[in-house]
Amino acid sequence: MLVEDLPRAAQTFAEPVLAWRAWALSTDRNFTEPRLHPVIGSPRPWPPLEPARATCRRLRPHPVPDVGCTCGLHAVLQPGALRWTRDPVVVGTVALWGRLVEHERGYRAEFGYPQRLRLVCRLCFWQRDVAGSVPDVVARMRGGRVLPLCLEHLELAHRYGFPTPTLAPARKVEQALLCAYAVDLLGADAPSAGGMRRPADAARVTAGG
């Protein structure tokens, strides 16, 4: 879960809210059909060219997202918070709309779609930020999940016997990802601009529990 602080009231937004998010990534054997996945939770991919919609696995019916639950599409206000995400391989900005639960550090949303994306070497990303985590290759692992790596960490993986059975240039996979979701590349220096602003009150059309 990306957003862990106490939630505020749930609201519905007429205009999209921009925030930051990290994803896992899978692809076919030819690296031509990449799909974004949540880093934890549902194994379902985010569909290309249509909004992702949050669901909840709890048996008790309730609006999604709900203040008393952890459901929803998670995103944060500050890009630096993504460095502590489990296994991030894609980072970027995301548009959120519909029912939103606002937290001090971000949101849980009903609908979302990526806006700008970038592959990251996750080891470099943990140590630095987006600007210092540009990968050189992508390894396709068992089950189709991918792991972007810089050459330094690829060599380290080989040194310690970590399998990298199929490799492709990171730029090729990144371009396929941008084409699949029809989005732009996130600039390597984008996080240096700071976090997203909270939306204006005029964008909030209804409020609820």
Secondary structure, DSSP 8 states (H G I E B T S, - for coil): ----S-EEEEEEEEEEEEEEEEEEEE--TTS-S-EEE-SSS------TTS-EE-----SS---SS-TTS--SEEEES-GGGGGGSSS--EEEEEEEEEEEEEESSEEEEEEEEEEEEEE--HHHHHHS-GGG---SEEEE-GGGBEEEE-HHHHHHHHHTT----EEEEHHHHHHHHHHHHT-EE--TTGGGG-------GGGEEEEE-
